[in-house]
Amino acid sequence: MLPPYLRYLCLVLLLIAAMVLPAAGANIAAGSITVRSVPGGATATLDGVYQGLTPLGNDALVIENIDPGPHQLVLSKSGYLDDQHPFWIGSGQRSDIRITLSTTTSQSGSVSIVSSPAGADLLLDGGYRGRTPIAISGLSTGRHTVVLELPGYVRYEDTVDVQNGVMTYLDPVLTATAAVGFISVVSSPSGAFVYVDGAYRGITPLTVAATTGSRRIELDHPGYADWSSTAQVTSGATVQVNAYLQLLPASSNGGIAVSSDPAGAGVYLDDQYRGVTTDYGDLELTGVAVGSHTLSLRLDGYDEYRLTVQVTPDATVKVRPRLTTAGNPSVTATPTVLADRGSIQANSTPSGARVAIDGSYKGTTPFSISDVPAGPHTVRFSLDGYVEREQPVDVRAGQTATLSANLTPVTPTRSGVPVFAVLAALGAVAVVAVRRSGGRRR
C-alpha cells in the first residue's frame, strides 16, 4: 500500500498526462479553408499549387489537408487584379476566406513557380524576387526570363509567356549536381560585388556554395578596376580566393546635363553645337574636360542664355534655365552638381515594410530616397510577422537603383514548456518521493 503522499502524486501525474498528451496529438492535425470570391470563377492557387475554381453564387471552394502554419492563397481571373492573400491556419482549424477582386484595365498577368525541391532563389528578368514556391502578379504581358538557383543543383533557366489576366504555371524539377564545394572570397578593400560564373552572389567577405570544377570569379567595386580569376572547386572543400583591387586613377572628365523651359533650345558648349533640349529628359553632354566652360542656349523668340560652368572630375552639372522672351532680362539658373550621388527606390510585397540603409532607418515601402552616395550599400526590409530580408545594391552616380523584396511570413515556434520535459520533471519528482519513502521504511 503506497503512502498517502505517493498516491496523491500519482493522481497528479495521471491528471497532467490526461490533459497534456491529447493536446500534443492535436498539434499535428491538418486544417482546411473555404474560399469564395466576387465574382466567382477565379483560379485558386495555394502555395503555388493549383486548387480549382471558386464557384459562382454562394457556394465555396473547399481546400482540405492543409498543414498548420503560414500559407499564401492567390486568386486570379481575366480582367481582374490578382489577389495575394497570406494567412495562418492552426491545428485542425477551418477558416472561411472571402475575397472581392478588383477590375483592371492594364495589360498584366501572373506566374506561379513551384520547383522540386523548393527553396530555389528566383531571378525574374534578372531581378531577385524570392524563393519557390512563389506566385508573382502584375507582370506585363509578353515573354519573361525565369532563372532558379539552388546550391547543389544545376542552374535552371526558361522563359514564360505571360498573358493578360491569366496565371501561368511553371513547375520545374531541378537537376542535382554531381558534387558541391565552397568558395571563400576576401577582397582588399572589402565591399566588392561578387559574381560566380556571371551570377551575382553577394558582397565581400563572402563564402558561397558552388558546383565542382573550374569557376570564374569576378569582383566589381566602384572606384577600382574590375578583378577576375578562376577557382578550382572540389567536393566538400573550401577554396580561398584573395583579391587585391587596384584603385582607378582620377578621371579628367565630367559631364553636363541640360534641359530648358521651354524645350527645343539649341545647346552650344564653348560655341560648339551639341544638340537640342527636349521635354522628356536631359540632354547629356559627356566626356567634358575638367575646367571652366561657356554654355549657351538659343531659341527663336527668346533671349540667348549664357552661363559659365565649372566641370569637376566624375561629376555631372545639371543646368535647367527658364528662358525669357526677347527683350526681357535673362533668368540666371544655378547649376546643380551631382557628384557621386544617386537614388534608391525600394518596394516590397506586402508593402509597409520598414527600410534601413546601411543600418539607418529611412522610411516604409513604397519608398524613394535621393542624394545617396554612389557605391555599394545594404538595404534591410523588416515587417512584423515576416522574415527580415537584406539586399545589396550598387548605387551609380546620377542613377536610380530599384529594389523589390518579396517578404516571407514568419513560421512561429510553439511557446511554453515541451510536454515531455514536463513529464520528465514530474517523473524525477516521483523518483525522489519513492526514495524518500523507502528511506522511511528502513
C-alpha positions as CSV (number, residue, x, y, z in Angstrom):
1,M,0.0,0.0,0.0
2,L,1.5,3.3,-1.1
3,P,1.7,6.1,1.4
4,P,-0.9,8.9,1.0
5,Y,1.5,11.4,-0.5
6,L,2.6,8.9,-3.1
7,R,-1.0,8.2,-4.1
8,Y,-1.6,11.9,-4.4
9,L,1.5,12.3,-6.6
10,C,0.5,9.5,-8.9
11,L,-3.0,11.0,-9.2
12,V,-1.5,14.4,-10.2
13,L,0.7,12.7,-12.9
14,L,-2.3,10.9,-14.4
15,L,-4.3,14.1,-14.5
16,I,-1.5,16.1,-16.2
17,A,-0.9,13.3,-18.7
18,A,-4.6,13.2,-19.5
19,M,-4.7,16.9,-20.2
20,V,-1.3,17.3,-22.0
21,L,-1.0,14.3,-24.2
22,P,-4.2,14.7,-26.1
23,A,-3.3,18.3,-26.7
24,A,0.1,17.3,-28.0
25,G,-1.5,14.9,-30.5
26,A,-3.9,17.6,-31.7
27,N,-1.0,19.8,-32.7
28,I,-0.4,17.8,-35.9
29,A,-4.0,17.9,-37.2
30,A,-4.4,19.3,-40.7
31,G,-6.7,22.3,-41.3
32,S,-9.0,23.4,-44.1
33,I,-10.3,26.6,-45.8
34,T,-13.4,27.5,-47.7
35,V,-12.8,30.1,-50.4
36,R,-15.4,32.4,-52.0
37,S,-14.7,35.2,-54.5
38,V,-16.7,38.1,-56.0
39,P,-17.0,37.4,-58.9
40,G,-16.8,33.7,-58.9
41,G,-14.8,31.6,-61.4
42,A,-11.4,32.7,-60.1
43,T,-8.4,30.4,-60.3
44,A,-7.2,29.5,-56.8
45,T,-3.6,28.7,-56.1
46,L,-2.3,27.6,-52.7
47,D,1.4,27.9,-52.1
48,G,1.9,27.9,-55.8
49,V,-0.2,24.7,-56.4
50,Y,-3.5,24.9,-58.4
51,Q,-6.6,24.1,-56.3
52,G,-9.5,24.8,-58.6
53,L,-12.0,27.5,-59.5
54,T,-14.2,29.4,-57.0
55,P,-17.8,28.6,-57.6
56,L,-20.4,31.0,-58.8
57,G,-23.1,32.1,-56.3
58,N,-22.9,31.3,-52.6
59,D,-21.1,28.0,-52.9
60,A,-17.4,27.8,-51.8
61,L,-14.3,26.0,-52.9
62,V,-13.1,23.7,-50.1
63,I,-9.4,23.1,-49.7
64,E,-8.5,20.4,-47.1
65,N,-5.5,18.7,-45.6
66,I,-3.6,22.0,-45.1
67,D,-0.6,21.7,-42.7
68,P,-0.7,24.1,-39.7
69,G,1.4,27.2,-40.4
70,P,1.7,30.1,-42.8
71,H,0.4,29.8,-46.4
72,Q,-0.4,32.1,-49.4
73,L,-3.6,31.9,-51.4
74,V,-3.7,33.6,-54.8
75,L,-6.9,34.2,-56.8
76,S,-6.6,35.2,-60.4
77,K,-9.3,35.9,-63.1
78,S,-9.1,37.5,-66.5
79,G,-9.9,41.2,-66.3
80,Y,-9.2,41.4,-62.6
81,L,-6.1,42.1,-60.5
82,D,-4.6,39.1,-58.8
83,D,-5.3,39.0,-55.1
84,Q,-2.5,37.5,-52.9
85,H,-3.9,36.5,-49.5
86,P,-1.4,35.3,-46.9
87,F,-2.9,33.5,-43.9
88,W,-2.1,31.4,-40.9
89,I,-4.0,28.2,-40.1
90,G,-3.9,26.4,-36.8
91,S,-4.1,22.8,-35.9
92,G,-7.5,21.4,-37.0
93,Q,-8.7,24.9,-37.8
94,R,-11.3,25.6,-40.5
95,S,-11.2,29.1,-42.0
96,D,-13.6,31.0,-44.3
97,I,-11.9,33.3,-46.8
98,R,-14.0,35.8,-48.8
99,I,-12.2,38.0,-51.4
100,T,-13.6,40.7,-53.7
101,L,-11.5,41.1,-56.8
102,S,-10.7,44.5,-58.3
103,T,-11.1,45.1,-62.0
104,T,-8.1,46.2,-64.1
105,T,-7.7,47.9,-67.4
106,S,-4.0,47.3,-67.6
107,Q,-2.4,44.5,-69.6
108,S,-0.9,42.3,-66.9
109,G,-0.8,38.7,-65.8
110,S,0.8,36.4,-63.2
111,V,3.2,33.5,-62.9
112,S,3.3,30.7,-60.3
113,I,6.5,28.8,-59.9
114,V,6.8,25.6,-57.9
115,S,10.2,23.9,-58.0
116,S,11.2,20.5,-56.9
117,P,12.9,20.7,-54.5
118,A,11.5,24.0,-53.1
119,G,13.6,26.9,-51.7
120,A,15.3,27.9,-55.0
121,D,16.2,31.6,-55.5
122,L,14.1,33.1,-58.3
123,L,15.5,35.7,-60.7
124,L,12.8,37.1,-62.9
125,D,14.2,39.2,-65.8
126,G,17.4,39.4,-63.9
127,G,15.9,40.8,-60.6
128,Y,15.7,38.8,-57.4
129,R,12.0,38.1,-56.5
130,G,12.1,35.5,-53.6
131,R,12.2,31.7,-53.2
132,T,10.0,28.9,-54.5
133,P,7.1,28.2,-54.3
134,I,6.1,31.7,-55.2
135,A,3.4,33.5,-57.2
136,I,4.0,36.9,-58.7
137,S,1.3,39.1,-60.2
138,G,1.2,42.4,-62.0
139,L,3.6,41.3,-64.7
140,S,3.5,42.9,-68.1
141,T,2.2,40.7,-70.9
142,G,4.8,39.0,-73.1
143,R,7.9,36.8,-72.5
144,H,9.8,36.9,-69.3
145,T,13.0,35.1,-68.3
146,V,13.0,32.8,-65.3
147,V,16.2,31.6,-63.5
148,L,16.2,29.3,-60.5
149,E,19.4,28.9,-58.4
150,L,19.8,26.4,-55.6
151,P,23.2,25.2,-54.2
152,G,23.8,21.6,-55.1
153,Y,21.6,21.8,-58.2
154,V,22.1,22.9,-61.8
155,R,21.1,26.4,-62.6
156,Y,17.6,26.4,-64.3
157,E,16.7,28.9,-67.0
158,D,13.5,29.2,-69.0
159,T,11.1,31.7,-70.4
160,V,7.4,32.1,-69.7
161,D,4.7,33.8,-71.9
162,V,2.6,36.0,-69.6
163,Q,-1.0,36.6,-70.9
164,N,-3.4,39.3,-69.8
165,G,-5.4,38.3,-66.7
166,V,-4.0,34.7,-66.8
167,M,-2.0,32.8,-64.2
168,T,0.9,31.0,-65.9
169,Y,2.2,27.9,-64.1
170,L,5.8,26.6,-64.1
171,D,6.8,23.6,-62.1
172,P,10.4,22.6,-63.0
173,V,12.3,19.7,-61.5
174,L,15.8,20.8,-60.7
175,T,18.8,18.5,-61.5
176,A,21.2,17.7,-58.7
177,T,24.9,18.3,-59.5
178,A,27.5,15.7,-59.1
179,A,29.2,17.4,-56.1
180,V,29.3,20.8,-54.3
181,G,32.1,22.7,-52.7
182,F,32.6,26.2,-51.4
183,I,34.4,29.4,-52.4
184,S,35.5,31.9,-49.8
185,V,36.2,35.4,-51.3
186,V,38.1,38.1,-49.5
187,S,38.9,41.5,-51.1
188,S,41.1,44.5,-50.2
189,P,39.2,46.7,-49.8
190,S,36.1,44.8,-48.8
191,G,32.6,45.6,-50.1
192,A,33.2,44.3,-53.6
193,F,30.3,42.8,-55.6
194,V,31.0,39.1,-56.3
195,Y,29.9,37.2,-59.4
196,V,30.4,33.5,-59.9
197,D,30.2,32.3,-63.5
198,G,28.4,35.6,-64.2
199,A,25.7,35.2,-61.4
200,Y,25.7,37.8,-58.6
201,R,26.3,36.1,-55.2
202,G,26.9,38.8,-52.6
203,I,29.5,41.3,-51.2
204,T,32.9,40.5,-49.9
205,P,33.9,39.0,-47.5
206,L,31.7,36.1,-48.7
207,T,31.5,32.3,-48.7
208,V,29.2,30.6,-51.2
209,A,28.4,27.1,-52.4
210,A,29.4,26.2,-55.9
211,T,29.4,23.1,-58.1
212,T,32.7,21.3,-58.5
213,G,35.0,22.3,-61.4
214,S,36.6,25.5,-62.6
215,R,34.5,28.5,-61.6
216,R,35.1,32.1,-62.8
217,I,35.2,34.7,-60.0
218,E,34.6,38.4,-60.9
219,L,34.7,41.4,-58.5
220,D,33.3,44.8,-59.1
221,H,34.0,47.7,-56.7
222,P,33.2,51.4,-57.5
223,G,36.4,53.4,-57.9
224,Y,38.5,50.2,-58.5
225,A,39.5,48.2,-61.6
226,D,37.4,45.1,-62.3
227,W,39.1,41.9,-61.0
228,S,38.6,38.4,-62.2
229,S,40.2,34.9,-61.7
230,T,39.3,31.3,-61.7
231,A,38.9,28.9,-58.7
232,Q,39.0,25.1,-58.8
233,V,36.2,23.8,-56.6
234,T,36.4,20.3,-55.2
235,S,33.6,18.3,-53.4
236,G,33.2,19.2,-49.7
237,A,36.2,21.5,-49.6
238,T,36.5,25.3,-49.4
239,V,38.8,27.2,-51.8
240,Q,40.2,30.5,-50.7
241,V,40.2,33.5,-53.1
242,N,42.1,36.7,-52.1
243,A,41.7,39.7,-54.4
244,Y,43.7,42.9,-54.1
245,L,41.9,45.6,-56.1
246,Q,43.6,48.4,-58.0
247,L,42.5,51.9,-57.4
248,L,41.5,53.6,-60.6
249,P,43.2,56.9,-61.5
250,A,41.2,60.1,-61.0
251,S,39.2,61.0,-64.1
252,S,40.0,64.1,-66.1
253,N,36.4,64.4,-67.4
254,G,33.0,65.3,-66.2
255,G,29.6,65.9,-67.7
256,I,26.8,68.5,-68.1
257,A,23.0,67.6,-68.2
258,V,20.9,70.3,-69.9
259,S,17.2,71.0,-70.1
260,S,15.2,74.2,-70.6
261,D,11.7,75.7,-70.2
262,P,10.5,75.8,-72.9
263,A,12.2,72.8,-74.6
264,G,13.7,72.9,-78.1
265,A,16.6,75.2,-77.5
266,G,19.9,74.6,-79.3
267,V,22.8,73.9,-76.9
268,Y,26.3,75.2,-77.5
269,L,29.3,74.3,-75.4
270,D,32.2,76.7,-76.0
271,D,30.3,77.9,-79.1
272,Q,30.2,74.3,-80.5
273,Y,26.7,73.0,-81.2
274,R,25.9,69.9,-79.1
275,G,22.2,69.2,-79.6
276,V,18.6,70.3,-78.7
277,T,16.8,70.2,-75.3
278,T,13.7,68.0,-75.1
279,D,10.7,67.9,-72.8
280,Y,11.2,64.2,-71.8
281,G,14.7,64.3,-70.3
282,D,18.1,66.0,-70.1
283,L,20.5,66.4,-73.0
284,E,23.6,64.6,-71.7
285,L,27.0,66.1,-72.6
286,T,29.6,63.6,-71.6
287,G,33.4,63.5,-71.7
288,V,33.6,67.2,-71.0
289,A,37.1,68.2,-69.9
290,V,37.6,69.3,-66.3
291,G,37.7,73.1,-66.0
292,S,35.7,76.2,-67.0
293,H,33.3,76.2,-70.0
294,T,30.8,78.5,-71.6
295,L,27.3,77.1,-72.1
296,S,24.7,78.8,-74.2
297,L,21.1,78.0,-75.2
298,R,19.4,79.6,-78.2
299,L,15.8,79.5,-79.2
300,D,13.9,81.7,-81.7
301,G,11.8,84.4,-79.9
302,Y,13.8,84.1,-76.7
303,D,17.0,85.8,-75.4
304,E,20.2,83.8,-75.6
305,Y,21.0,82.2,-72.3
306,R,24.7,82.1,-71.4
307,L,26.4,80.6,-68.3
308,T,29.9,79.7,-67.2
309,V,30.0,76.1,-66.0
310,Q,32.8,74.7,-63.8
311,V,33.2,71.0,-64.6
312,T,34.8,68.7,-61.9
313,P,36.1,65.1,-62.2
314,D,33.4,62.4,-62.3
315,A,30.6,64.8,-61.6
316,T,27.5,65.9,-63.6
317,V,26.5,69.5,-63.6
318,K,22.7,70.0,-64.2
319,V,21.6,73.2,-65.9
320,R,17.8,73.9,-66.1
321,P,17.2,77.5,-67.1
322,R,13.8,79.1,-67.7
323,L,14.2,81.1,-71.0
324,T,12.8,84.5,-71.3
325,T,11.1,86.2,-74.3
326,A,13.3,88.5,-76.3
327,G,13.9,91.9,-74.7
328,N,13.4,90.7,-71.1
329,P,16.3,90.1,-68.6
330,S,17.5,86.5,-68.7
331,V,16.9,84.4,-65.6
332,T,20.2,83.0,-64.3
333,A,20.0,79.4,-63.2
334,T,22.4,78.0,-60.6
335,P,23.8,74.7,-61.9
336,T,23.3,71.7,-59.6
337,V,26.3,69.4,-59.3
338,L,25.5,65.7,-58.8
339,A,28.9,64.4,-57.7
340,D,28.9,60.7,-56.7
341,R,25.2,60.7,-55.7
342,G,22.3,58.6,-56.8
343,S,18.8,57.4,-55.7
344,I,17.2,54.2,-54.3
345,Q,13.6,53.1,-55.0
346,A,12.5,50.4,-52.5
347,N,9.3,48.3,-52.9
348,S,8.1,45.3,-51.0
349,T,5.3,42.7,-51.1
350,P,3.4,43.2,-48.9
351,S,4.0,47.0,-48.7
352,G,4.6,48.9,-45.4
353,A,7.9,47.3,-44.6
354,R,10.5,49.4,-42.7
355,V,13.6,50.3,-44.8
356,A,17.0,50.7,-43.3
357,I,20.0,51.6,-45.5
358,D,23.4,50.6,-44.0
359,G,21.7,50.2,-40.7
360,S,19.9,53.6,-40.6
361,Y,16.1,53.7,-40.8
362,K,14.8,55.7,-43.7
363,G,11.1,55.0,-44.1
364,T,8.5,52.4,-45.2
365,T,7.8,50.9,-48.6
366,P,7.0,52.0,-51.2
367,F,9.9,54.3,-50.5
368,S,12.3,56.6,-52.5
369,I,15.4,58.4,-51.4
370,S,17.8,60.6,-53.3
371,D,21.2,62.0,-52.5
372,V,22.6,58.5,-51.8
373,P,26.4,58.3,-52.0
374,A,27.5,56.2,-55.0
375,G,28.8,52.8,-54.2
376,P,27.7,49.5,-52.5
377,H,25.0,49.7,-49.8
378,T,22.9,47.2,-47.8
379,V,19.2,47.7,-47.7
380,R,17.2,45.9,-45.0
381,F,13.4,45.2,-45.1
382,S,11.6,44.4,-41.9
383,L,7.8,43.9,-41.3
384,D,6.1,42.4,-38.2
385,G,5.1,38.8,-39.0
386,Y,7.6,38.4,-41.9
387,V,11.2,37.3,-42.2
388,E,13.6,40.2,-42.3
389,R,15.5,40.4,-45.6
390,E,18.7,42.2,-46.6
391,Q,19.6,43.0,-50.2
392,P,22.8,44.6,-51.5
393,V,22.6,47.4,-54.0
394,D,25.2,49.3,-56.1
395,V,24.2,52.9,-56.5
396,R,25.5,54.7,-59.5
397,A,26.1,58.5,-59.7
398,G,23.0,60.2,-61.2
399,Q,21.0,56.9,-61.5
400,T,18.2,55.3,-59.5
401,A,18.6,51.7,-58.2
402,T,15.3,49.9,-57.8
403,L,14.8,47.1,-55.2
404,S,11.8,44.8,-54.8
405,A,11.6,42.4,-51.7
406,N,9.1,39.6,-51.7
407,L,8.8,39.0,-47.9
408,T,8.1,35.6,-46.4
409,P,5.7,35.1,-43.4
410,V,7.5,34.0,-40.2
411,T,6.8,30.5,-39.1
412,P,6.1,30.9,-35.4
413,T,7.6,28.4,-32.9
414,R,5.4,26.8,-30.2
415,S,5.6,28.6,-26.9
416,G,5.6,27.0,-23.5
417,V,7.4,24.1,-21.9
418,P,7.6,20.9,-24.1
419,V,5.3,18.1,-23.0
420,F,8.0,15.5,-22.4
421,A,10.1,18.0,-20.4
422,V,7.1,18.5,-18.0
423,L,6.6,14.7,-17.7
424,A,10.3,14.1,-17.2
425,A,10.4,16.7,-14.4
426,L,7.4,15.2,-12.7
427,G,8.9,11.7,-13.1
428,A,12.0,12.9,-11.4
429,V,9.9,14.2,-8.5
430,A,8.2,10.8,-8.3
431,V,11.6,9.0,-8.1
432,V,12.7,11.3,-5.3
433,A,9.5,10.6,-3.5
434,V,9.9,6.9,-3.8
435,R,13.4,7.1,-2.5
436,R,12.3,9.1,0.5
437,S,9.5,6.6,1.1
438,G,12.0,3.7,1.0
439,G,14.2,5.6,3.5
440,R,11.4,5.9,6.0
441,R,10.7,2.2,6.0
442,R,14.3,1.3,7.0
